[in-house]
Each structure stands twice: as C-alpha cells, then as structure tokens.
Amino acid sequence: MVRETYSEQETFELGKEIGESAQSGDVFTLEGDLGVGKTIFTKGLAYGLGVREDVVSPTFTIVQEYEDGRLPFYHFDVYRIGDVEEMDEIGYEDYIHGEGVCLIEWANLIEEILPETRIRIVIEKDLEKGFDYRKISINKLEG
C-alpha cells in the first residue's frame, strides 16, 4: 500500500490510523532519510495506541518504553548503534517477541536480526511535489 501525505498533520493522522489497528506483537520497521517525518509518523502511531506522553526519538537510549496506551509501545532508534550485538544488551529479543507493539527507526541498519514477519514502512520526500509531500509505502512482510 502506498499513501501520500501533504502535511505533517496528514503524516501524523496516517500513523494514528495504523496505531489504532495495531495488535499485540506487531513489529513496524521505519525507514527514511533524516528529516523525512519518521518522528511525526511515530507520534501518530503512538497516539493511535493511546499513548498520551510526549513521544521523543530515543536516539541516545536506543529504546523508549511507553506503557500508558492500550498496548505497551516500544520505540527503537538504532541510528547510532555501532554493532548489532548492542541490541542484545538492551534485551531486543524480549521486546520483539513480547506482547507490545515495536517500532524500529533506521531498521535497515539491523536487517539481519529483524523478524521475518513485520510491517515495513518507508517514508520518502519528493520536493517537486512540495516541501511537505511524503510518499509512505507500507508492506507486510511474512516469513
């Protein structure tokens, strides 16, 4: 599925829509260049899960946990990891195989340890279509 958004609010709303239908154990992988809107999308997804805390990118902590929604939400940002083995140190497997919903930003950097079954989201800009335009591709991968 491909969706186009033309504002931050539309990107947030798409994330919210996906969060509202997310189920226990879902793993979302999120890819896109810096500044493409990954955090806005993630805030929407969290909101759709019922998270009302301020969602911030966990760039230096790798994972941020939110327990106040209808399901636990685990937001990963693996942009700064030096080695995939660092994921073991934070208990990655427990999160991925747990009852919550996981969203992993920069997932392409840890491709070798991603679950085969996941929802891959790619956000792209196209400045010819406007500064706030985003093409958001959503594909369910099954292993």
C-alpha positions as CSV (number, residue, x, y, z in Angstrom):
1,M,0.0,0.0,0.0
2,V,1.2,3.5,-0.8
3,R,-0.2,6.6,0.8
4,E,0.7,10.2,0.0
5,T,0.6,13.0,2.6
6,Y,0.9,16.7,2.1
7,S,1.4,18.0,5.6
8,E,2.8,17.0,9.0
9,Q,-0.8,16.6,10.3
10,E,-1.6,14.1,7.5
11,T,1.5,12.1,8.2
12,F,0.6,12.1,11.9
13,E,-3.0,11.0,11.1
14,L,-1.7,8.1,8.9
15,G,0.4,7.0,11.8
16,K,-2.6,7.3,14.2
17,E,-4.7,5.2,11.8
18,I,-2.1,2.5,11.8
19,G,-1.7,2.7,15.6
20,E,-5.4,2.3,16.1
21,S,-5.4,-1.0,14.2
22,A,-2.1,-2.3,15.7
23,Q,-2.2,-5.6,17.5
24,S,-0.1,-7.2,20.3
25,G,3.2,-8.4,18.9
26,D,3.2,-6.2,15.8
27,V,6.7,-5.1,14.7
28,F,6.9,-2.0,12.5
29,T,10.1,-1.1,10.8
30,L,10.5,2.5,9.7
31,E,13.0,3.8,7.1
32,G,13.6,7.2,5.6
33,D,16.2,9.9,5.4
34,L,16.9,12.4,8.1
35,G,14.1,15.0,8.3
36,V,11.6,12.9,6.3
37,G,9.0,12.7,9.1
38,K,9.7,9.5,10.9
39,T,9.2,11.1,14.3
40,I,5.9,12.7,13.3
41,F,4.6,9.4,12.0
42,T,5.8,7.6,15.2
43,K,4.0,10.2,17.3
44,G,0.8,9.5,15.4
45,L,1.2,5.7,15.7
46,A,1.7,6.1,19.5
47,Y,-1.3,8.3,19.7
48,G,-3.4,5.7,17.9
49,L,-2.2,3.2,20.6
50,G,-3.5,5.6,23.3
51,V,-0.1,6.9,24.4
52,R,-0.5,10.4,25.7
53,E,3.0,11.0,26.8
54,D,5.3,13.2,24.7
55,V,7.0,10.7,22.2
56,V,10.6,11.6,21.5
57,S,13.1,9.9,19.4
58,P,15.3,7.6,21.6
59,T,18.5,8.4,19.6
60,F,20.9,8.0,22.6
61,T,19.0,5.4,24.6
62,I,18.1,3.2,21.7
63,V,14.7,2.3,23.1
64,Q,11.9,4.2,24.8
65,E,9.1,2.4,26.5
66,Y,5.5,3.7,26.8
67,E,3.2,1.7,29.0
68,D,0.1,4.1,29.2
69,G,-1.6,3.0,26.0
70,R,-3.9,0.1,25.2
71,L,-0.8,-1.9,24.5
72,P,2.8,-1.3,25.5
73,F,4.7,0.6,22.9
74,Y,8.5,0.2,22.3
75,H,10.1,2.8,20.1
76,F,13.6,2.0,18.9
77,D,16.0,4.3,17.1
78,V,19.0,2.3,16.0
79,Y,20.7,5.1,14.1
80,R,23.7,5.3,16.5
81,I,24.3,1.6,17.2
82,G,27.8,0.6,16.3
83,D,27.2,-3.2,16.2
84,V,24.1,-5.4,16.0
85,E,25.3,-7.1,19.2
86,E,24.4,-3.9,21.1
87,M,20.8,-4.9,20.6
88,D,21.3,-8.0,22.7
89,E,22.5,-5.8,25.6
90,I,19.1,-3.9,25.7
91,G,17.0,-7.1,25.6
92,Y,15.9,-6.6,22.0
93,E,14.5,-10.2,21.7
94,D,12.3,-9.7,24.8
95,Y,10.7,-6.6,23.2
96,I,10.3,-8.1,19.7
97,H,8.7,-11.3,21.0
98,G,6.7,-9.6,23.7
99,E,3.1,-8.6,23.9
100,G,3.6,-4.9,23.0
101,V,4.0,-3.1,19.7
102,C,7.5,-2.3,18.5
103,L,8.5,0.4,16.0
104,I,12.1,0.5,14.9
105,E,13.5,3.6,13.2
106,W,16.5,3.0,10.9
107,A,15.6,-0.7,10.8
108,N,17.7,-1.2,7.7
109,L,20.8,-0.9,9.9
110,I,19.9,-4.1,11.8
111,E,18.3,-6.0,8.9
112,E,20.0,-9.3,9.9
113,I,18.2,-9.5,13.2
114,L,14.7,-8.2,12.2
115,P,11.8,-10.7,12.5
116,E,10.7,-12.1,9.1
117,T,7.1,-11.1,9.8
118,R,6.9,-7.4,10.2
119,I,5.3,-4.3,8.7
120,R,7.9,-2.3,6.7
121,I,7.2,1.4,6.3
122,V,9.3,3.6,4.1
123,I,8.9,7.4,4.0
124,E,10.2,9.4,1.1
125,K,10.2,13.1,0.1
126,D,9.7,14.5,-3.4
127,L,10.4,18.2,-3.4
128,E,8.9,18.6,-6.8
129,K,5.5,17.8,-5.2
130,G,6.0,20.2,-2.4
131,F,8.1,20.7,0.8
132,D,5.6,18.7,3.0
133,Y,4.8,16.0,0.5
134,R,5.6,12.4,1.7
135,K,5.2,9.1,-0.1
136,I,4.7,6.4,2.6
137,S,4.9,2.8,1.5
138,I,3.5,0.2,3.9
139,N,4.2,-3.5,3.2
140,K,3.5,-6.5,5.4
141,L,6.4,-9.0,5.2
142,E,5.8,-12.5,6.2
143,G,8.3,-15.2,6.8
